[in-house]
Amino acid sequence: MDVPDIFDRTARRRRRDRATDRYAAHDFLRTAMLDGVADRLDTVTRSFTDILDLGSFDGAFLPPPGTRVARLDAGFGFAKQSEGVQGDEDRLPFADGAFDCVVSAGVLDQIGDLPGALSLARRVLRPDGLFLAAFVGAGSFPALRRAFQIAERDRPVARLHPQVDVRSAGDLLVRAGFALPVADIETLDIGYPDLGRLLQDLRGMAGTNILTDRHPLSPGALSRAAAAFADAAGPDGRTRERIDIIFLTGWAPDASQPQPAKRGSGKSSLAEALARRDPLD
């Protein structure tokens, strides 16, 4: 059954192409994601030969020495800049088992069929292949969300994308068939002098609204949102904005991986253990 696409794929490609030339001035969020991905990759003792950079942007992800990397991005400009191919994360043009590692930073929150995209990422992995991803999670941009709510109180409109929380993200890894799933969060706290600077960053990182059901923001609503954003400023004149980055780690199943003990395989019961305890302990 086809999943209804809540995101406009054409708009997404256009936004990414529009951001290509100025992305380097607004890449702090993906840089933080890539730093987290690199930290997690450094803890893995095994080596890799073929890595897929899923959502490559400008190709800033640097694979370990001696590995081959293929890159894919939904935008033509980013795909060309990173010497990759243009394509969607939920419509991968790669053969099953083509890679032993898939890395994705900054794009999974813009995929309508996230379960399908995760399943495809697992399929292109070889047995015991590693999946590492990072994306914007639930609770992010609370100041921006609040400013729009105040500005359009009479006629509320969805301005921010639906966001996945860390528990649901972990469940999606399991649903996609990954073994040894881990989901965790790191938080960025950023001070903005005004709403315009935040919106400039979002445009520059291709992070603005691409919902299929989106509506133009009127000048009056924008002015009210800017005022509400400014009203939330602290003593330093800056409004604090929080971004929660969800990191996902999972492995393509393989017989060599640790397996959970079978239910009922224990040698002794809890009742027996309690009965043996000294009552004065």
RORO-303188 format. One line per field, with one value per residue: x negated, y negated, z negated of N, C-alpha, C in turn; chain. Coordinates in steps of 0.05 Angstrom, whole numbers. Layout:
BEGIN
nxx = c(X/...)
nyy = c(Y/...)
nzz = c(Z/...)
caxx = c(X/...)
cayy = c(Y/...)
cazz = c(Z/...)
cxx = c(X/...)
cyy = c(Y/...)
czz = c(Z/...)
chaine = c(A/...)
***
This chain:
BEGIN
nxx = c(-17/-12/-43/-15/-43/-67/-102/-126/-158/-179/-184/-220/-267/-276/-285/-332/-366/-367/-393/-445/-491/-500/-503/-547/-551/-513/-515/-519/-485/-483/-537/-545/-515/-545/-592/-575/-561/-611/-638/-610/-621/-675/-678/-669/-698/-707/-725/-707/-687/-654/-614/-553/-532/-478/-437/-472/-485/-534/-575/-606/-614/-666/-693/-723/-794/-813/-764/-710/-662/-595/-549/-486/-435/-375/-372/-392/-436/-466/-477/-510/-552/-573/-591/-557/-496/-431/-372/-318/-311/-276/-271/-314/-368/-402/-433/-411/-448/-494/-528/-570/-563/-519/-509/-473/-456/-417/-371/-328/-284/-254/-227/-172/-155/-183/-190/-194/-240/-279/-276/-294/-346/-367/-363/-400/-446/-499/-500/-510/-523/-530/-487/-482/-452/-428/-382/-335/-296/-235/-206/-241/-259/-224/-215/-207/-162/-125/-123/-98/-49/-27/-25/12/59/115/124/95/39/2/-66/-114/-150/-123/-150/-194/-197/-248/-239/-201/-232/-270/-236/-222/-269/-272/-226/-241/-275/-327/-382/-405/-389/-397/-378/-389/-396/-423/-431/-426/-435/-418/-428/-388/-388/-343/-280/-286/-340/-340/-304/-334/-377/-348/-330/-379/-400/-366/-319/-267/-194/-165/-118/-63/-13/-15/-15/-18/-55/-29/-46/-30/-24/-77/-102/-78/-96/-151/-152/-132/-173/-215/-197/-207/-260/-321/-360/-405/-386/-377/-339/-330/-338/-322/-349/-337/-376/-368/-401/-412/-429/-441/-444/-451/-420/-456/-484/-528/-523/-510/-460/-396/-379/-339/-271/-256/-302/-335/-374/-359/-307/-276/-248/-276/-326/-314/-298/-345/-371/-401/-360/-375/-403)
nyy = c(24/-44/-98/-159/-219/-267/-307/-353/-332/-358/-411/-403/-388/-436/-472/-452/-458/-513/-525/-508/-539/-574/-543/-531/-572/-562/-513/-492/-459/-408/-398/-390/-343/-309/-307/-279/-231/-215/-208/-163/-127/-121/-89/-38/23/53/52/17/23/4/-52/-86/-151/-179/-227/-272/-327/-376/-340/-336/-296/-254/-195/-137/-125/-90/-70/-63/-111/-123/-173/-203/-250/-288/-335/-365/-400/-392/-337/-339/-371/-340/-298/-255/-217/-237/-228/-199/-185/-145/-117/-84/-76/-32/33/90/104/75/44/38/2/-50/-118/-173/-240/-292/-290/-252/-271/-295/-259/-228/-173/-147/-96/-63/-83/-71/-15/-6/-25/14/58/47/56/101/165/156/103/33/-18/-87/-145/-214/-264/-319/-321/-309/-363/-402/-470/-502/-557/-581/-554/-569/-625/-627/-604/-643/-685/-668/-656/-658/-633/-579/-548/-494/-501/-480/-419/-352/-318/-266/-229/-206/-154/-133/-134/-95/-50/-49/-33/20/40/35/77/77/99/97/44/-26/-88/-155/-222/-287/-355/-420/-488/-551/-620/-671/-734/-755/-738/-737/-722/-669/-647/-656/-621/-572/-573/-573/-523/-490/-478/-495/-498/-444/-418/-386/-408/-469/-538/-607/-654/-710/-781/-809/-767/-749/-793/-795/-746/-755/-795/-766/-728/-761/-779/-736/-739/-736/-767/-781/-798/-760/-706/-642/-582/-514/-454/-388/-333/-272/-211/-151/-83/-22/47/89/152/210/275/277/239/218/254/249/283/342/341/365/395/391/416/416/395/332/336/378/355/313/342/363/321/287/270/225/193)
nzz = c(0/18/-15/-36/-11/-49/-40/9/63/108/91/51/79/107/65/44/87/91/45/52/68/24/-20/-53/-90/-126/-149/-200/-231/-205/-208/-263/-267/-234/-264/-309/-285/-266/-315/-335/-296/-303/-348/-330/-317/-272/-202/-141/-72/-31/-30/-37/-29/-50/-29/-16/-14/-10/-6/-52/-89/-110/-93/-127/-118/-60/-43/3/26/40/61/49/65/59/86/148/151/103/110/155/136/96/125/133/141/163/126/87/17/3/48/70/116/115/112/73/15/29/-1/-60/-100/-117/-119/-143/-147/-168/-135/-141/-168/-130/-99/-74/-76/-122/-149/-104/-79/-117/-115/-63/-68/-102/-67/-27/-54/-70/-104/-174/-166/-179/-201/-207/-229/-232/-251/-254/-312/-351/-387/-372/-353/-387/-400/-350/-333/-373/-363/-312/-326/-359/-323/-285/-311/-305/-257/-253/-221/-194/-200/-211/-201/-215/-271/-295/-355/-401/-422/-386/-341/-352/-354/-300/-276/-294/-269/-216/-212/-234/-273/-341/-356/-370/-396/-408/-437/-424/-441/-414/-430/-412/-404/-376/-344/-321/-288/-233/-224/-240/-202/-157/-164/-162/-108/-83/-96/-70/-98/-102/-100/-67/-62/-30/-36/-44/-61/-40/-79/-107/-103/-149/-187/-189/-211/-262/-281/-284/-323/-367/-372/-385/-434/-467/-479/-517/-571/-542/-495/-457/-429/-453/-418/-412/-387/-378/-364/-337/-340/-306/-309/-279/-259/-202/-203/-224/-232/-265/-304/-373/-407/-438/-499/-499/-519/-583/-588/-632/-687/-740/-785/-804/-852/-878/-884/-919/-963/-981/-1003/-1059/-1113/-1143/-1110)
caxx = c(0/-27/-41/-10/-67/-61/-122/-126/-185/-189/-192/-245/-290/-281/-297/-359/-382/-369/-412/-471/-514/-503/-501/-571/-547/-490/-517/-526/-469/-493/-564/-541/-506/-568/-611/-563/-563/-640/-644/-599/-636/-702/-676/-665/-725/-710/-731/-687/-698/-635/-596/-533/-526/-450/-431/-500/-489/-558/-596/-624/-621/-691/-694/-749/-813/-813/-737/-696/-637/-575/-533/-460/-421/-350/-376/-412/-460/-482/-487/-532/-573/-586/-599/-539/-473/-406/-351/-304/-320/-257/-270/-342/-375/-425/-426/-412/-475/-515/-545/-572/-556/-502/-509/-453/-456/-402/-350/-307/-260/-240/-219/-144/-155/-208/-194/-203/-267/-296/-277/-311/-374/-375/-365/-425/-468/-506/-497/-528/-529/-524/-471/-485/-436/-422/-363/-321/-276/-212/-212/-260/-249/-201/-210/-195/-134/-108/-119/-77/-23/-17/-20/35/77/142/124/69/30/-23/-89/-137/-145/-120/-176/-194/-212/-270/-228/-189/-254/-281/-216/-223/-293/-264/-206/-255/-291/-354/-390/-420/-382/-402/-369/-395/-392/-441/-416/-439/-422/-428/-415/-383/-381/-316/-268/-297/-365/-333/-293/-356/-391/-332/-331/-406/-405/-344/-303/-241/-169/-160/-93/-46/8/-27/-1/-36/-54/-22/-64/-21/-31/-106/-108/-69/-114/-176/-148/-130/-199/-232/-187/-218/-289/-332/-374/-426/-373/-374/-319/-343/-325/-333/-346/-344/-386/-365/-421/-404/-450/-430/-460/-437/-422/-476/-485/-551/-517/-500/-431/-383/-373/-312/-253/-254/-327/-350/-379/-347/-285/-278/-239/-297/-347/-305/-296/-372/-383/-401/-339/-386/-417)
cayy = c(0/-68/-117/-186/-235/-293/-326/-359/-325/-378/-434/-396/-390/-464/-485/-443/-470/-541/-528/-496/-558/-588/-524/-532/-593/-554/-483/-485/-437/-383/-394/-377/-316/-293/-303/-258/-206/-208/-197/-136/-110/-116/-68/-12/34/65/34/17/19/-11/-68/-103/-176/-181/-255/-280/-356/-384/-319/-341/-271/-243/-166/-128/-120/-64/-62/-76/-123/-132/-194/-208/-272/-293/-359/-362/-416/-378/-312/-346/-382/-318/-277/-233/-214/-249/-208/-201/-165/-123/-105/-81/-63/-15/61/100/113/61/29/48/-20/-72/-142/-193/-263/-316/-287/-233/-285/-305/-236/-220/-145/-141/-67/-52/-92/-55/12/-6/-28/41/76/42/64/129/176/143/76/13/-42/-110/-168/-236/-282/-336/-305/-322/-384/-422/-496/-510/-585/-587/-543/-586/-650/-623/-599/-669/-702/-658/-644/-656/-613/-564/-533/-478/-514/-462/-391/-333/-309/-240/-229/-186/-128/-124/-129/-68/-31/-47/-16/48/46/38/102/73/112/81/16/-46/-115/-174/-250/-308/-380/-445/-511/-572/-646/-686/-762/-761/-716/-737/-707/-641/-639/-656/-596/-550/-573/-566/-494/-476/-467/-508/-482/-431/-403/-388/-426/-492/-563/-630/-670/-738/-801/-814/-744/-749/-815/-786/-724/-768/-808/-745/-716/-780/-780/-713/-742/-738/-792/-787/-806/-737/-686/-616/-562/-488/-434/-361/-316/-243/-193/-123/-63/5/66/109/177/230/297/273/219/228/260/250/310/350/339/390/410/387/441/414/376/310/345/393/336/298/361/368/297/284/250/201/177)
cazz = c(0/20/-37/-26/-13/-62/-31/37/73/126/75/36/97/113/42/42/109/84/22/58/69/-1/-42/-71/-110/-143/-152/-228/-242/-194/-218/-289/-262/-224/-286/-325/-269/-267/-342/-337/-277/-315/-368/-317/-313/-246/-180/-120/-45/-14/-47/-24/-42/-42/-34/-17/-14/5/-7/-75/-103/-102/-101/-137/-97/-47/-37/25/17/60/49/61/54/73/102/169/145/83/121/173/120/81/144/128/158/153/120/62/-3/2/75/75/142/110/109/46/6/43/-20/-88/-118/-107/-136/-135/-166/-162/-114/-147/-177/-106/-84/-81/-82/-137/-152/-78/-74/-135/-105/-40/-78/-111/-45/-12/-71/-72/-131/-193/-157/-199/-193/-225/-219/-249/-239/-273/-326/-363/-407/-361/-345/-402/-399/-324/-333/-390/-349/-291/-339/-368/-299/-270/-332/-295/-235/-255/-198/-199/-188/-216/-194/-237/-281/-307/-380/-402/-426/-361/-322/-359/-345/-271/-270/-298/-249/-191/-212/-243/-297/-360/-351/-391/-390/-430/-431/-431/-439/-408/-440/-395/-409/-352/-350/-311/-272/-206/-223/-241/-177/-138/-168/-151/-79/-74/-99/-56/-119/-104/-97/-41/-64/-6/-44/-56/-54/-42/-104/-100/-116/-176/-204/-193/-230/-288/-290/-291/-349/-388/-375/-399/-462/-481/-482/-544/-578/-522/-470/-438/-435/-452/-403/-417/-366/-388/-343/-342/-327/-303/-302/-276/-243/-186/-218/-217/-252/-283/-324/-398/-406/-464/-509/-495/-542/-598/-587/-656/-703/-766/-786/-823/-878/-890/-892/-943/-986/-991/-1015/-1088/-1120/-1155/-1090)
cxx = c(-18/-22/-36/-35/-59/-80/-121/-154/-196/-199/-218/-269/-297/-294/-326/-377/-387/-390/-440/-494/-520/-504/-523/-568/-526/-491/-522/-511/-479/-522/-563/-532/-529/-589/-601/-565/-592/-648/-634/-613/-663/-701/-674/-693/-729/-715/-709/-700/-681/-614/-578/-528/-498/-440/-457/-505/-515/-580/-615/-631/-646/-693/-721/-768/-810/-785/-727/-670/-621/-557/-507/-447/-396/-353/-397/-438/-478/-493/-511/-556/-588/-594/-582/-517/-449/-385/-339/-311/-301/-253/-299/-348/-398/-415/-426/-440/-498/-535/-548/-569/-540/-502/-489/-452/-439/-380/-326/-282/-245/-230/-191/-142/-181/-211/-205/-232/-287/-298/-295/-341/-384/-379/-391/-450/-474/-501/-518/-537/-518/-507/-474/-470/-433/-402/-349/-298/-254/-221/-231/-245/-224/-194/-198/-166/-116/-103/-98/-50/-11/-9/6/55/105/145/98/64/5/-46/-114/-130/-139/-147/-173/-209/-231/-260/-216/-210/-267/-262/-217/-247/-286/-245/-219/-273/-319/-358/-405/-414/-388/-393/-375/-394/-416/-427/-434/-422/-434/-413/-413/-376/-353/-306/-280/-323/-360/-322/-314/-372/-374/-332/-359/-413/-383/-325/-276/-218/-166/-135/-76/-23/-4/-14/-21/-33/-50/-42/-56/-28/-60/-114/-101/-88/-141/-175/-147/-157/-217/-223/-199/-248/-297/-346/-395/-413/-370/-353/-332/-326/-338/-328/-355/-352/-383/-386/-410/-428/-436/-448/-442/-441/-443/-478/-508/-545/-507/-470/-420/-378/-344/-296/-251/-280/-344/-352/-366/-325/-290/-269/-261/-320/-339/-304/-324/-384/-381/-380/-349/-400/-401)
cyy = c(-25/-86/-145/-204/-262/-315/-329/-354/-346/-403/-428/-398/-419/-478/-477/-455/-500/-545/-520/-516/-571/-569/-526/-552/-585/-525/-474/-461/-410/-377/-381/-348/-298/-288/-280/-231/-197/-196/-169/-117/-102/-93/-40/-2/46/44/38/13/2/-25/-84/-127/-184/-209/-270/-310/-362/-364/-323/-317/-259/-214/-159/-123/-92/-54/-76/-87/-131/-152/-197/-232/-278/-317/-354/-376/-402/-352/-317/-355/-360/-294/-251/-231/-227/-227/-213/-178/-142/-110/-100/-66/-44/14/69/110/99/48/44/27/-40/-94/-162/-216/-286/-314/-270/-247/-298/-283/-228/-191/-137/-111/-54/-59/-76/-26/14/-8/-1/60/72/49/94/139/164/116/56/-10/-63/-133/-189/-254/-298/-321/-322/-341/-405/-448/-505/-540/-593/-577/-561/-613/-648/-618/-625/-686/-694/-644/-640/-635/-598/-548/-518/-492/-497/-434/-374/-322/-283/-241/-206/-158/-117/-118/-102/-46/-27/-31/13/57/50/63/99/88/92/51/-2/-73/-133/-203/-267/-335/-403/-468/-536/-598/-662/-715/-770/-737/-714/-721/-677/-631/-638/-630/-572/-550/-564/-537/-477/-463/-480/-489/-471/-413/-406/-408/-450/-517/-587/-644/-699/-757/-807/-792/-743/-770/-807/-764/-736/-782/-788/-732/-735/-782/-758/-716/-744/-764/-800/-796/-784/-718/-658/-596/-535/-469/-407/-344/-287/-228/-165/-106/-36/22/84/137/196/250/293/253/232/232/260/278/317/348/366/406/407/413/440/393/354/319/361/375/321/317/366/344/298/263/225/184/151)
czz = c(0/-5/-26/-31/-24/-53/0/48/91/111/60/54/103/89/39/63/103/62/29/55/42/-25/-62/-94/-130/-150/-180/-239/-231/-204/-246/-286/-253/-246/-304/-311/-269/-294/-345/-319/-288/-336/-356/-309/-286/-225/-158/-93/-28/-31/-29/-41/-33/-49/-37/-21/2/4/-30/-91/-92/-111/-112/-114/-85/-39/-12/15/41/46/65/48/71/92/124/163/125/94/139/156/105/98/139/148/146/149/93/43/-5/30/84/101/139/106/80/39/19/24/-46/-109/-104/-127/-125/-155/-154/-141/-122/-158/-155/-88/-93/-90/-97/-142/-127/-73/-92/-125/-81/-48/-88/-88/-29/-28/-68/-100/-150/-184/-177/-186/-215/-214/-241/-236/-262/-285/-339/-385/-397/-353/-360/-401/-372/-323/-349/-376/-328/-304/-348/-344/-284/-288/-321/-273/-235/-230/-205/-184/-191/-209/-219/-245/-297/-333/-381/-406/-400/-340/-327/-350/-315/-262/-272/-276/-221/-190/-221/-269/-315/-357/-376/-380/-413/-419/-440/-425/-433/-419/-426/-402/-383/-359/-341/-294/-244/-203/-224/-214/-155/-140/-156/-121/-69/-77/-86/-76/-122/-97/-69/-43/-39/-11/-59/-45/-57/-69/-97/-114/-144/-196/-209/-213/-258/-299/-298/-318/-371/-393/-391/-429/-479/-487/-511/-549/-557/-496/-450/-448/-432/-436/-408/-394/-378/-364/-352/-326/-328/-296/-301/-258/-226/-199/-206/-239/-272/-305/-350/-396/-434/-473/-505/-521/-557/-599/-612/-672/-730/-766/-806/-850/-892/-900/-918/-968/-998/-1005/-1046/-1095/-1133/-1135/-1084)
chaine = c(A/A/A/A/A/A/A/A/A/A/A/A/A/A/A/A/A/A/A/A/A/A/A/A/A/A/A/A/A/A/A/A/A/A/A/A/A/A/A/A/A/A/A/A/A/A/A/A/A/A/A/A/A/A/A/A/A/A/A/A/A/A/A/A/A/A/A/A/A/A/A/A/A/A/A/A/A/A/A/A/A/A/A/A/A/A/A/A/A/A/A/A/A/A/A/A/A/A/A/A/A/A/A/A/A/A/A/A/A/A/A/A/A/A/A/A/A/A/A/A/A/A/A/A/A/A/A/A/A/A/A/A/A/A/A/A/A/A/A/A/A/A/A/A/A/A/A/A/A/A/A/A/A/A/A/A/A/A/A/A/A/A/A/A/A/A/A/A/A/A/A/A/A/A/A/A/A/A/A/A/A/A/A/A/A/A/A/A/A/A/A/A/A/A/A/A/A/A/A/A/A/A/A/A/A/A/A/A/A/A/A/A/A/A/A/A/A/A/A/A/A/A/A/A/A/A/A/A/A/A/A/A/A/A/A/A/A/A/A/A/A/A/A/A/A/A/A/A/A/A/A/A/A/A/A/A/A/A/A/A/A/A/A/A/A/A/A/A/A/A/A/A/A/A/A/A/A/A/A/A/A)
***
